[in-house]
Amino acid sequence: MFRRTFWFTAGAAAGVWATTKVHRKIKQLTPESLAAQAANKAIDAGHKVREFAVDVRAGMARREAELGEALGLDASADHALPAPRHRAAIEYTEQPRTVYSAHPQDHPRHYDPHNRNEDH
């Protein structure tokens, strides 16, 4: 009797353990969970890329200082951008207005004020 109780309890515990494992795996494979995992991995990759860029900049600055020292250049020179060029403002000049006569025969192309074609 004790043997049967032991194996019944062991089987029940294994069943509960397996069911819990399966439910966890199913939750991990839902679309929401997969999207969250992908977003977390993308964020981690972004942090790694940022750290890499910071390391590259630090290495560039260090190497530039080494080269400047080796070549005897003054490293304290200001590397600011040059001032932007200012364009001269375009002056507004008023063009003479074309005055059309009320009579079509006075206009060289026979102007018709009601004609909406674009050729006039």
Backbone bond lengths (Angstrom), bond angles and torsions (degrees), N, CA, C in turn:
res aa  C-N    CA-C-N  psi(-1)  N-CA   C-N-CA  omega(-1)  CA-C   N-CA-C  phi
1 M - - - 1.432 - - 1.527 111.97 -
2 F 1.337 115.94 -42.74 1.453 119.91 179.51 1.528 110.95 -62.10
3 R 1.318 115.71 -36.87 1.458 121.07 179.92 1.524 110.55 -63.99
4 R 1.302 118.81 -44.56 1.455 122.53 179.72 1.529 110.95 -64.22
5 T 1.302 117.54 -40.21 1.467 121.40 178.54 1.521 110.28 -64.37
6 F 1.330 116.38 -41.15 1.470 120.54 178.55 1.523 110.40 -61.19
7 W 1.342 117.09 -49.65 1.460 119.77 -177.19 1.523 111.83 -69.89
8 F 1.323 117.63 -32.49 1.461 120.26 175.51 1.541 109.98 -64.40
9 T 1.325 116.78 -44.52 1.469 121.34 179.77 1.528 110.16 -66.17
10 A 1.336 117.09 -42.06 1.468 120.58 179.09 1.526 110.18 -63.70
11 G 1.313 118.43 -41.31 1.459 121.82 178.80 1.522 111.91 -66.40
12 A 1.343 116.26 -40.82 1.466 119.69 178.03 1.531 110.64 -64.50
13 A 1.320 116.65 -42.25 1.470 120.43 179.30 1.531 110.29 -64.68
14 A 1.327 117.62 -41.11 1.470 120.70 178.24 1.523 110.54 -65.22
15 G 1.324 117.13 -37.87 1.461 120.51 177.62 1.522 112.12 -65.23
16 V 1.324 116.56 -43.65 1.472 120.49 177.75 1.518 110.11 -63.20
17 W 1.341 116.41 -44.36 1.468 120.82 180.00 1.535 110.53 -60.88
18 A 1.347 116.76 -45.84 1.468 121.09 -178.48 1.528 110.67 -66.35
19 T 1.331 117.13 -41.08 1.463 120.33 178.70 1.517 110.84 -62.70
20 T 1.316 117.17 -43.23 1.465 121.25 178.29 1.520 110.69 -61.88
21 K 1.327 116.24 -42.75 1.473 120.35 179.31 1.529 110.72 -61.91
22 V 1.316 116.73 -44.58 1.467 121.32 -178.43 1.524 110.28 -64.74
23 H 1.320 117.70 -43.43 1.471 120.80 179.44 1.528 111.57 -63.08
24 R 1.325 116.46 -39.60 1.478 119.44 177.25 1.525 110.80 -63.32
25 K 1.307 116.48 -42.53 1.466 120.46 -179.00 1.524 110.53 -66.65
26 I 1.323 116.91 -39.14 1.472 120.68 178.30 1.522 110.24 -63.70
27 K 1.339 117.11 -40.93 1.471 120.17 178.13 1.528 111.36 -64.35
28 Q 1.330 116.31 -34.50 1.465 119.77 179.07 1.525 111.92 -69.40
29 L 1.312 117.17 -23.95 1.459 120.63 -175.83 1.525 113.63 -98.33
30 T 1.331 118.25 9.07 1.463 120.09 175.55 1.523 109.00 -73.41
31 P 1.330 118.70 153.35 1.471 120.63 -179.37 1.534 113.27 -57.64
32 E 1.344 117.02 -38.36 1.463 119.53 179.75 1.521 111.16 -64.79
33 S 1.329 115.57 -42.22 1.457 119.83 -179.85 1.532 111.21 -66.87
34 L 1.335 115.94 -41.64 1.462 119.42 178.44 1.528 111.13 -63.92
35 A 1.347 116.86 -39.19 1.466 120.40 177.82 1.525 110.86 -64.87
36 A 1.322 116.89 -41.01 1.467 120.47 178.87 1.529 110.56 -65.09
37 Q 1.323 116.71 -40.99 1.470 119.62 178.11 1.523 110.76 -63.69
38 A 1.334 116.96 -41.84 1.461 120.30 179.10 1.524 110.76 -64.67
39 A 1.327 117.00 -40.50 1.467 120.49 178.96 1.523 110.52 -64.41
40 N 1.316 117.32 -42.10 1.466 120.42 178.30 1.521 111.38 -62.67
41 K 1.331 116.57 -41.23 1.467 119.38 178.45 1.516 111.81 -66.73
42 A 1.335 116.93 -36.56 1.463 120.15 177.67 1.521 110.79 -66.40
43 I 1.325 116.87 -39.99 1.467 120.10 177.79 1.525 110.38 -64.31
44 D 1.325 116.64 -43.21 1.462 120.20 177.95 1.526 111.13 -61.69
45 A 1.325 116.58 -41.69 1.469 119.94 178.64 1.525 110.24 -64.17
46 G 1.328 117.62 -39.34 1.463 120.81 177.84 1.516 111.74 -62.42
47 H 1.331 116.93 -40.67 1.466 120.08 177.80 1.528 110.92 -64.46
48 K 1.323 116.30 -39.81 1.466 119.64 179.57 1.526 111.13 -65.89
49 V 1.336 116.58 -40.27 1.465 120.24 178.59 1.519 109.99 -64.92
50 R 1.329 117.08 -40.87 1.464 120.85 179.09 1.528 110.69 -63.09
51 E 1.341 116.63 -45.07 1.463 120.02 177.65 1.525 111.10 -60.77
52 F 1.330 116.34 -39.95 1.461 120.20 177.86 1.524 110.85 -62.46
53 A 1.341 116.79 -43.84 1.464 120.40 179.79 1.522 110.97 -63.20
54 V 1.326 117.51 -40.20 1.468 120.66 177.98 1.527 109.96 -63.58
55 D 1.333 116.79 -42.72 1.465 120.17 178.13 1.526 111.34 -62.93
56 V 1.337 116.77 -40.38 1.472 120.22 179.88 1.529 109.93 -64.34
57 R 1.346 116.84 -44.11 1.467 119.57 179.28 1.517 111.81 -62.21
58 A 1.332 116.32 -41.66 1.463 119.62 179.17 1.528 109.92 -63.78
59 G 1.326 116.32 -42.64 1.467 119.31 178.13 1.527 112.38 -64.73
60 M 1.340 116.59 -37.91 1.471 119.73 178.02 1.518 110.53 -64.62
61 A 1.324 116.83 -43.62 1.466 120.02 -179.82 1.519 110.71 -64.40
62 R 1.332 116.57 -41.26 1.464 120.49 179.01 1.529 110.38 -63.52
63 R 1.333 116.27 -45.21 1.470 119.70 -179.02 1.522 111.04 -67.47
64 E 1.327 117.45 -37.87 1.458 120.58 177.93 1.526 110.64 -63.37
65 A 1.330 116.31 -38.60 1.464 119.65 177.57 1.524 110.54 -66.34
66 E 1.333 116.36 -40.13 1.471 119.82 177.97 1.527 111.00 -62.75
67 L 1.333 116.48 -44.82 1.459 120.17 179.74 1.527 111.61 -66.24
68 G 1.334 116.10 -39.99 1.462 119.34 177.84 1.518 111.69 -62.89
69 E 1.320 116.49 -39.58 1.459 120.27 178.17 1.526 110.64 -67.61
70 A 1.343 116.17 -41.27 1.465 120.10 -179.26 1.526 111.35 -66.80
71 L 1.318 117.60 -34.86 1.462 121.09 -178.37 1.525 112.42 -90.85
72 G 1.313 117.24 -5.54 1.452 120.84 178.60 1.518 113.16 75.83
73 L 1.317 116.91 26.43 1.456 120.15 178.21 1.522 109.61 -86.60
74 D 1.329 115.54 151.27 1.447 120.28 178.26 1.521 108.48 -78.92
75 A 1.300 117.65 114.26 1.462 121.59 -177.37 1.521 112.40 -78.13
76 S 1.330 117.21 -11.78 1.455 119.06 -177.38 1.523 112.78 -88.25
77 A 1.316 117.83 5.19 1.466 120.36 179.60 1.520 109.53 -64.35
78 D 1.323 115.04 142.60 1.464 120.29 -178.46 1.522 109.02 -78.32
79 H 1.303 116.55 125.26 1.465 121.43 -178.41 1.521 110.97 -101.67
80 A 1.309 116.81 36.68 1.455 120.09 -179.51 1.523 110.17 -72.79
81 L 1.299 116.18 156.66 1.453 121.08 178.02 1.521 109.96 -71.54
82 P 1.320 117.40 150.10 1.464 118.71 177.50 1.533 109.87 -66.71
83 A 1.323 113.84 158.43 1.462 118.89 -179.70 1.529 109.05 -64.89
84 P 1.320 117.42 143.19 1.470 119.40 -179.83 1.522 110.85 -68.55
85 R 1.303 115.17 147.69 1.464 120.49 177.58 1.517 108.72 -77.76
86 H 1.315 114.89 140.57 1.461 119.59 178.11 1.515 108.25 -103.28
87 R 1.309 115.61 128.96 1.456 120.14 178.39 1.518 108.99 -85.55
88 A 1.306 114.83 143.40 1.456 119.06 176.23 1.517 108.80 -68.91
89 A 1.283 114.91 138.72 1.457 119.27 179.02 1.520 109.56 -67.78
90 I 1.304 115.31 141.70 1.462 120.23 178.92 1.522 107.58 -80.07
91 E 1.308 114.33 125.68 1.451 118.62 -178.85 1.516 109.89 -74.56
92 Y 1.309 114.89 141.24 1.455 120.01 178.19 1.513 107.84 -88.27
93 T 1.299 114.98 122.26 1.464 119.66 175.61 1.511 107.42 -118.14
94 E 1.299 115.18 130.28 1.462 119.77 -177.68 1.515 108.86 -79.60
95 Q 1.323 115.28 126.64 1.451 121.38 179.34 1.529 109.03 -83.06
96 P 1.313 116.39 145.87 1.470 117.27 177.45 1.523 109.55 -65.52
97 R 1.308 115.69 136.74 1.461 120.98 -178.32 1.523 109.38 -81.94
98 T 1.303 114.36 142.30 1.455 119.99 176.17 1.522 107.43 -87.05
99 V 1.294 115.28 124.95 1.458 120.17 -179.94 1.514 107.29 -103.83
100 Y 1.317 114.24 123.48 1.445 119.18 -180.00 1.522 109.12 -98.47
101 S 1.257 114.43 143.62 1.462 119.99 179.52 1.519 109.23 -78.51
102 A 1.293 116.01 154.86 1.453 120.79 177.73 1.519 111.29 -72.92
103 H 1.318 116.45 -16.42 1.453 120.61 -179.24 1.522 109.35 -99.72
104 P 1.333 118.62 123.69 1.465 121.39 -177.71 1.523 113.28 -61.26
105 Q 1.304 118.29 -30.05 1.459 119.26 -178.31 1.524 111.47 -70.44
106 D 1.337 119.07 -18.62 1.460 121.59 179.02 1.529 111.70 -78.33
107 H 1.298 117.64 -21.80 1.455 121.03 -178.68 1.520 109.28 -88.39
108 P 1.338 117.53 136.64 1.472 118.80 -175.59 1.521 113.08 -63.69
109 R 1.331 119.12 -27.43 1.465 120.54 -178.76 1.509 110.29 -105.25
110 H 1.285 118.07 17.60 1.457 123.24 -179.01 1.520 110.59 54.25
111 Y 1.280 115.16 65.88 1.461 122.95 -176.95 1.518 110.96 -65.97
112 D 1.329 115.34 128.51 1.455 122.00 175.93 1.528 107.11 -118.39
113 P 1.331 119.38 112.83 1.465 120.30 -175.98 1.525 112.93 -66.50
114 H 1.310 118.99 -16.27 1.463 121.13 -179.84 1.529 112.28 -94.30
115 N 1.308 117.73 -6.49 1.453 121.98 178.93 1.522 108.84 -80.23
116 R 1.324 118.81 120.96 1.457 122.63 -176.08 1.538 111.84 -98.54
117 N 1.306 117.73 9.84 1.460 119.58 176.83 1.516 108.90 -68.05
118 E 1.312 116.28 153.60 1.455 120.07 -176.05 1.514 113.11 -89.18
119 D 1.296 117.90 6.46 1.465 119.35 -176.84 1.530 112.47 -89.90
120 H 1.281 120.00 4.26 1.456 120.72 179.13 1.486 112.15 -108.06
